[in-house]
Amino acid sequence: MVPFGGWGMPLNYPAGTIAEHLACRSGVALFDVSHLGSLEVSGEGAFELLQTAFTNDLRRIGPGRAQYTHLLAEADASVVDDIIVWWLEEQRFIVLPNATNNKGVVGALPGCADVAPDRALLALQGPASRSTLEKVSPEAAGVARFRVSTFEWDGELAIVAGTGYTGEEGFELSLPNRVAASMWAALAESGAEQAGLGARDTLRLEAGLPLHGHELGPGISPLDAGLGWVVGWDKENFTGRDAIVALREAGPTVRLCGLSIEGRRPPREGQAVFRNGAEVAAVTSGNFSPTLGHGIAMAFLPADVVAGDFVTLDQRGTEVPAVVVELPFL
């Protein structure tokens, strides 16, 4: 167990991180992600509140669908948090912030209800996730990618969404605490490999998915992270709109890139990145890729760097060559 965002979380289960990672890529893995926040926004004005708080445009979707979005700082368009919104009913939404940013998102949504203490959140991920969930709850297994619905489990109403953070097909299930353990047990008994924080991180890294505090956060805009599509540019108003429009007009100075390193030695956050002998960046996330069999990393490199360029990493005094690649790695 390790500390994470104020929670104690399992780094791995007895199978180990690599086995859990590979189970998700080839079969199905089960994660407890109850550390994520859950804020309910409902009633008159709920749509308008989210529409003006977050970057993405809810008019692109509708009830029964999910959307990835950002909350920006008003002054410089830094990403305060990256968020999933589940649109359940016409004026009822569930907003899922990162654990460490829950307070900031609550402040941006006056009147919201923090329902996280009353529920657990499970993530079932991998190419066999749907067939596994069908064995346990055919009703829940019917939800499509980035769709959201409700289902009944052990006499309680629960929520299922076709969302996740691994790059694989999968589901996230929000259940009342009373019945969460029985759902976990049923999914594990149906073949899901129990997986921890270690595998969750290597999976999202291979998929090129940003992690707040690494590829998103203070001083980092959606444009820096290659996530301009998360912005509803046609919206008249949202927090940070003027700042992000100004950044788009000025043009990018950096862009988030992948780095591929030969050998099994994992690159680590904070290691310096050199180009033509000059330090140009630092690794934001790095690890050994269980699927690819070598080291991979992400870094914000100068905007003129292109895929195929070569850089070097300082790995504790050893100069290690790396090639720039487009994200995702897989």
C-alpha positions in Angstrom: 0.0 0.0 0.0 1.3 3.5 -0.9 0.0 7.0 -0.3 -1.7 8.7 -3.3 -3.7 11.9 -3.3 -4.5 11.5 0.4 -5.5 7.8 0.0 -3.8 4.6 0.8 -3.7 2.6 -2.5 -2.5 -0.8 -3.5 0.7 -0.5 -5.6 0.2 -4.1 -6.8 -1.5 -7.3 -5.9 0.3 -10.7 -5.6 0.5 -11.2 -9.4 2.8 -8.1 -9.6 2.7 -5.0 -11.7 3.9 -6.5 -15.0 1.5 -9.4 -14.9 -1.4 -7.0 -14.0 -0.4 -4.7 -16.9 -0.2 -7.5 -19.4 -3.6 -8.9 -18.2 -5.2 -5.6 -19.0 -3.6 -5.5 -22.5 -4.6 -9.0 -23.4 -7.5 -9.9 -21.2 -9.1 -8.0 -18.3 -8.0 -6.2 -15.2 -9.9 -4.7 -12.2 -8.9 -1.5 -10.4 -10.3 0.2 -7.3 -10.3 3.9 -8.3 -12.5 5.1 -5.4 -9.9 7.9 -4.8 -11.4 9.8 -7.7 -13.9 12.5 -6.7 -17.6 12.3 -7.5 -19.6 15.5 -7.5 -23.3 15.6 -8.4 -24.6 18.7 -10.2 -28.4 18.6 -10.7 -31.4 20.8 -10.9 -32.2 23.9 -12.8 -29.1 25.6 -14.2 -26.9 22.4 -14.0 -26.1 22.4 -17.7 -25.3 26.1 -17.8 -23.0 25.8 -14.7 -20.9 23.1 -16.3 -20.9 24.7 -19.7 -19.4 27.9 -18.3 -17.0 26.2 -15.8 -15.3 23.7 -18.1 -13.6 23.9 -21.5 -15.4 21.3 -23.6 -18.8 21.9 -25.2 -21.6 19.8 -23.7 -23.6 20.6 -26.8 -21.4 18.1 -28.6 -23.1 15.3 -26.6 -26.3 14.7 -24.6 -27.9 12.8 -21.8 -26.6 9.2 -21.6 -23.1 10.2 -22.7 -19.7 11.0 -21.1 -17.2 13.8 -22.0 -13.6 14.5 -21.1 -13.0 18.2 -20.2 -10.7 20.6 -18.4 -11.1 23.3 -15.7 -8.6 26.1 -16.4 -7.1 28.9 -14.4 -8.6 32.2 -15.4 -5.2 34.0 -15.6 -3.1 31.8 -17.8 -5.2 28.8 -18.9 -3.2 26.3 -16.9 -5.1 23.1 -16.3 -6.5 23.2 -12.8 -7.9 19.7 -13.4 -8.8 17.2 -16.1 -12.2 15.8 -15.6 -14.8 13.3 -16.9 -18.4 14.4 -16.9 -21.2 11.8 -16.9 -24.5 13.2 -18.2 -27.2 11.1 -16.6 -30.4 13.0 -17.2 -31.4 16.3 -18.7 -30.3 18.3 -15.6 -28.3 15.7 -13.7 -24.5 15.2 -14.0 -21.8 13.4 -12.2 -18.4 15.2 -12.4 -15.3 13.1 -11.6 -12.2 15.2 -10.7 -8.8 13.9 -9.6 -8.5 13.2 -5.9 -6.0 15.9 -5.1 -8.0 18.6 -7.0 -11.4 17.8 -5.6 -11.6 21.0 -3.5 -10.7 23.2 -6.5 -13.4 21.7 -8.6 -16.0 21.9 -5.8 -15.2 25.7 -5.6 -15.9 26.0 -9.4 -19.3 24.3 -9.0 -21.3 26.1 -6.3 -24.2 24.0 -5.1 -22.7 20.7 -6.2 -23.0 17.7 -3.9 -20.0 15.6 -3.0 -21.2 12.0 -3.2 -17.8 10.3 -3.2 -18.0 9.3 0.5 -21.1 7.2 -0.2 -19.8 5.3 -3.2 -16.9 3.2 -4.5 -15.6 3.4 -8.1 -14.3 0.3 -9.9 -12.6 0.3 -13.3 -12.8 -2.9 -15.4 -10.5 -2.6 -18.3 -9.2 -4.6 -21.2 -10.3 -6.4 -24.4 -12.2 -9.0 -22.4 -13.9 -6.4 -20.1 -17.2 -6.5 -21.8 -17.5 -10.3 -21.9 -16.4 -10.5 -18.2 -19.0 -7.9 -17.2 -21.7 -9.7 -19.1 -21.2 -12.7 -16.8 -21.9 -10.5 -13.8 -24.4 -7.9 -15.1 -25.6 -8.1 -18.7 -27.5 -4.9 -18.0 -24.3 -3.0 -17.2 -22.3 -4.6 -20.0 -24.6 -3.1 -22.6 -23.2 0.4 -22.3 -21.1 1.6 -25.2 -17.9 3.5 -25.2 -18.3 7.0 -23.7 -21.9 6.2 -22.9 -23.3 6.2 -19.4 -26.3 4.4 -17.8 -27.7 3.0 -14.6 -28.2 -0.6 -13.5 -29.2 -2.5 -10.5 -26.8 -4.5 -8.4 -27.8 -6.4 -5.2 -30.9 -4.2 -4.7 -29.0 -0.9 -5.2 -29.0 1.5 -8.1 -25.5 1.9 -9.6 -23.9 3.8 -12.6 -21.8 2.4 -15.4 -19.9 4.3 -18.0 -17.8 3.2 -21.0 -14.8 5.1 -19.8 -11.3 4.4 -18.4 -7.6 5.4 -18.2 -5.7 2.5 -19.8 -6.1 2.9 -23.6 -8.2 -0.3 -23.7 -12.0 -0.8 -23.9 -13.4 -0.7 -20.5 -16.0 0.4 -17.9 -16.1 2.4 -14.7 -18.8 1.4 -12.2 -20.0 3.7 -9.4 -21.7 1.7 -6.7 -23.0 2.4 -3.2 -20.5 1.3 -0.6 -22.7 -1.5 0.7 -22.6 -3.5 -2.5 -19.2 -2.5 -3.9 -17.3 -5.4 -2.4 -19.7 -8.0 -3.8 -19.3 -6.5 -7.3 -15.5 -6.6 -6.9 -15.7 -10.2 -5.8 -18.0 -11.2 -8.7 -15.8 -9.6 -11.3 -12.6 -11.2 -9.8 -14.3 -14.6 -9.7 -15.3 -14.1 -13.4 -11.7 -13.8 -14.4 -10.6 -10.2 -13.9 -7.0 -9.8 -12.7 -6.9 -7.5 -9.6 -4.6 -4.6 -10.5 -3.0 -1.8 -8.6 -1.5 1.7 -9.0 1.7 0.5 -10.7 -0.1 -1.1 -13.6 -2.5 1.8 -13.9 0.4 4.2 -14.4 2.3 2.1 -17.0 -0.9 1.5 -18.9 -1.8 5.2 -19.1 1.8 6.0 -20.0 1.8 3.5 -23.0 -1.5 5.0 -24.1 0.0 8.6 -23.9 -2.6 9.7 -21.4 -1.6 12.8 -19.3 -1.5 12.6 -15.5 -2.3 15.8 -13.6 0.8 16.9 -11.7 3.0 15.6 -14.6 1.6 16.4 -18.0 -1.1 18.8 -16.8 -1.0 21.4 -14.0 0.4 24.8 -13.2 2.0 26.4 -16.2 0.7 23.8 -18.6 -2.2 24.6 -21.0 -4.3 22.1 -23.0 -2.5 23.3 -26.1 1.0 22.4 -24.6 -0.3 18.9 -23.9 -1.7 18.5 -27.4 -5.3 18.6 -26.1 -6.7 21.5 -28.0 -9.7 19.3 -29.0 -10.8 19.5 -25.4 -11.6 23.1 -25.8 -15.0 24.2 -27.2 -13.7 27.1 -29.2 -17.2 28.2 -30.3 -18.4 28.6 -26.8 -18.9 32.3 -25.9 -17.8 31.9 -22.3 -15.9 29.5 -20.0 -13.3 30.0 -17.3 -10.0 30.8 -18.8 -11.3 31.4 -22.3 -9.6 34.7 -23.0 -6.2 33.2 -21.9 -6.5 30.1 -23.9 -7.5 32.0 -27.0 -4.5 34.3 -26.6 -2.2 31.2 -26.3 -3.7 29.8 -29.5 -3.1 33.1 -31.4 0.5 33.3 -30.1 1.3 29.8 -31.2 2.9 26.9 -29.3 6.4 27.1 -27.8 6.5 23.5 -26.6 4.6 20.3 -27.3 4.2 17.0 -25.4 6.2 14.3 -27.1 7.0 10.6 -26.5 10.6 9.4 -26.0 11.6 5.8 -26.9 14.7 4.5 -25.1 16.5 1.2 -25.9 17.0 -1.2 -23.1 15.0 -2.1 -20.0 16.3 0.7 -17.8 13.3 2.9 -17.0 13.6 6.7 -17.5 12.2 8.6 -14.5 10.4 11.9 -13.9 12.8 14.9 -13.6 15.6 13.5 -15.7 17.1 16.2 -18.0 16.6 16.0 -21.7 19.3 17.3 -24.0 19.2 18.3 -27.7 22.4 19.0 -29.5 24.2 19.3 -26.2 21.7 21.8 -24.6 19.2 21.0 -21.9 15.8 21.6 -23.4 13.3 19.8 -21.1 12.8 17.3 -18.2 11.0 14.0 -18.3 7.5 14.4 -17.0 6.7 10.7 -16.8 8.8 7.6 -17.5 8.9 3.9 -16.9 9.6 0.5 -18.4 6.9 -0.5 -21.0 5.8 -4.1 -20.3 4.2 -4.3 -23.7 7.0 -2.9 -25.8 9.8 -4.3 -23.7 11.9 -1.0 -23.3 11.9 2.3 -21.6 9.4 5.1 -22.6 8.9 8.6 -21.4 7.0 11.9 -22.0 8.4 15.4 -22.0 7.5 18.9 -23.2 10.0 19.6 -26.0 10.5 22.7 -28.2 7.8 23.1 -30.7 10.1 22.6 -33.7 11.1 19.0 -32.6 9.6 16.3 -34.8 9.2 12.6 -34.6 12.4 10.9 -35.5 14.6 13.5 -33.9 17.2 12.2 -31.4 17.8 13.5 -27.9 19.6 12.2 -24.9 18.6 11.7 -21.3 20.7 12.1 -18.2 20.0 8.9 -16.2 22.0 9.4 -13.0 25.0 10.6 -14.8 24.7 8.3 -17.8 23.9 9.8 -21.2 21.2 7.6 -22.8 20.0 8.2 -26.4 16.3 8.5 -27.1 14.2 9.0 -30.2 11.2 11.3 -30.3 8.0 9.5 -31.2 4.4 10.6 -31.6 2.0 9.8 -28.8 0.5 7.3 -28.0 3.2 4.7 -27.8 0.5 2.0 -28.5 
